[in-house]
Amino acid sequence: MIDFHCHLDLYPDPREIARHCIDREIYLLSLTNTPSAWHGTASLADGAKRIRTALGLHPQIAHQRKSELSLFDELLPKTRYVGEVGLDGAPEFSKHWADQILVFTHVLKSCETSGGRVISIHSRRATKHVLDALEKHPAAGKAVLHWFSGTQRELTRAIEIGCWFSVGPTMLMSEKGQQLASKMPNDRILTETDGPYAALDGRSIFPWEVNRAVSALAKIWNMRLEDAGAQLKANLTTIAS
């Protein structure tokens, strides 16, 4: 199983969740929302060969944590993964748009300077602006659009510039999510949960429930469950290489 977007540190007992992930041999990308959370979150992966920790600065708190950009640059050499970063165009965050742009641009420039990273990107109601930024910084690395919710035209543009996508059970419950996933290249999709933010059956989703996304993709791709799993494992190998 692969959970390529999970906020491991935000569960009530993150070490217990990490132990369960290790026992189940889950490949997990553990996202951070601020650079100052990096060390504590990375410690959850101690001794876990399949857990990687990403360095992030979430767009919803860019205005509060932009002072941590120097810490972001200091920590960047410690990881090949960046996230959660990006832009959020929801009305409640619009007054901080300038700070979001400042932070996201800085992150992409830093990734370019450092030779590129795998970047898990938030693009809610801001897909056009995210894609504009990625086109301006093509050497930033491999962009993975998490829980993509843009238009079909924006999806086509994202595919054309080389974006990857991570999709989860909650996204794939909706008709729009299924339609978008059906248009994404099979070899550029990874599974995610976005736990504990995402809900399933009225409560926070757990990383091991990512298998529901694998089942949904198998149906969308019209293939056997084991073949869908093999495709996703190959995708992980490709992006991690």
Secondary structure as the mmCIF struct_conf table of DSSP 4:
data_model
#
loop_
_struct_conf.conf_type_id
_struct_conf.id
_struct_conf.beg_label_comp_id
_struct_conf.beg_label_asym_id
_struct_conf.beg_label_seq_id
_struct_conf.end_label_comp_id
_struct_conf.end_label_asym_id
_struct_conf.end_label_seq_id
STRN STRN1 ILE A 2 CYS A 6
HELX_RH_3T_P HELX_RH_3T_P1 LEU A 8 LEU A 10
BEND BEND1 TYR A 11 ASP A 13
HELX_RH_AL_P HELX_RH_AL_P1 PRO A 14 ASP A 23
TURN_TY1_P TURN_TY1_P1 ARG A 24 GLU A 25
STRN STRN2 TYR A 27 SER A 30
BEND BEND2 ASN A 33 THR A 34
HELX_RH_3T_P HELX_RH_3T_P2 PRO A 35 ALA A 37
HELX_RH_AL_P HELX_RH_AL_P2 TRP A 38 SER A 43
TURN_TY1_P TURN_TY1_P2 LEU A 44 GLY A 47
TURN_TY1_P TURN_TY1_P3 LYS A 49 ARG A 50
STRN STRN3 ILE A 51 THR A 53
STRN STRN4 LEU A 55 LEU A 55
HELX_RH_3T_P HELX_RH_3T_P3 PRO A 59 ILE A 61
HELX_RH_AL_P HELX_RH_AL_P3 ALA A 62 ARG A 65
HELX_RH_3T_P HELX_RH_3T_P4 LYS A 66 GLU A 68
HELX_RH_AL_P HELX_RH_AL_P4 LEU A 69 LEU A 75
HELX_RH_3T_P HELX_RH_3T_P5 LEU A 76 LYS A 78
BEND BEND3 ARG A 80 ARG A 80
STRN STRN5 TYR A 81 GLY A 86
HELX_RH_3T_P HELX_RH_3T_P6 PRO A 91 HIS A 96
HELX_RH_AL_P HELX_RH_AL_P5 TRP A 97 THR A 113
TURN_TY1_P TURN_TY1_P4 SER A 114 GLY A 115
STRN STRN6 ARG A 117 HIS A 122
TURN_TY1_P TURN_TY1_P5 ARG A 124 ARG A 125
HELX_RH_AL_P HELX_RH_AL_P6 THR A 127 LYS A 136
HELX_RH_3T_P HELX_RH_3T_P7 PRO A 138 ALA A 140
STRN STRN7 GLY A 141 HIS A 146
TURN_TY1_P TURN_TY1_P6 TRP A 147 TRP A 147
HELX_RH_AL_P HELX_RH_AL_P7 GLN A 152 GLU A 160
TURN_TY1_P TURN_TY1_P7 ILE A 161 GLY A 162
STRN STRN8 TRP A 164 VAL A 167
TURN_TY1_P TURN_TY1_P8 PRO A 169 THR A 170
HELX_RH_3T_P HELX_RH_3T_P8 MET A 171 MET A 173
BEND BEND4 SER A 174 SER A 174
HELX_RH_AL_P HELX_RH_AL_P8 GLU A 175 LYS A 183
BEND BEND5 MET A 184 MET A 184
HELX_RH_3T_P HELX_RH_3T_P9 ASN A 186 ARG A 188
STRN STRN9 ILE A 189 THR A 191
TURN_TY1_P TURN_TY1_P9 GLY A 195 TYR A 197
BEND BEND6 ALA A 198 ALA A 198
STRN STRN10 ALA A 199 LEU A 200
TURN_TY1_P TURN_TY1_P10 ASP A 201 GLY A 202
STRN STRN11 ARG A 203 SER A 204
HELX_RH_3T_P HELX_RH_3T_P10 PRO A 207 VAL A 210
HELX_RH_AL_P HELX_RH_AL_P9 ASN A 211 TRP A 221
TURN_TY1_P TURN_TY1_P11 ASN A 222 ASN A 222
BEND BEND7 MET A 223 MET A 223
HELX_RH_AL_P HELX_RH_AL_P10 LEU A 225 ALA A 240
#
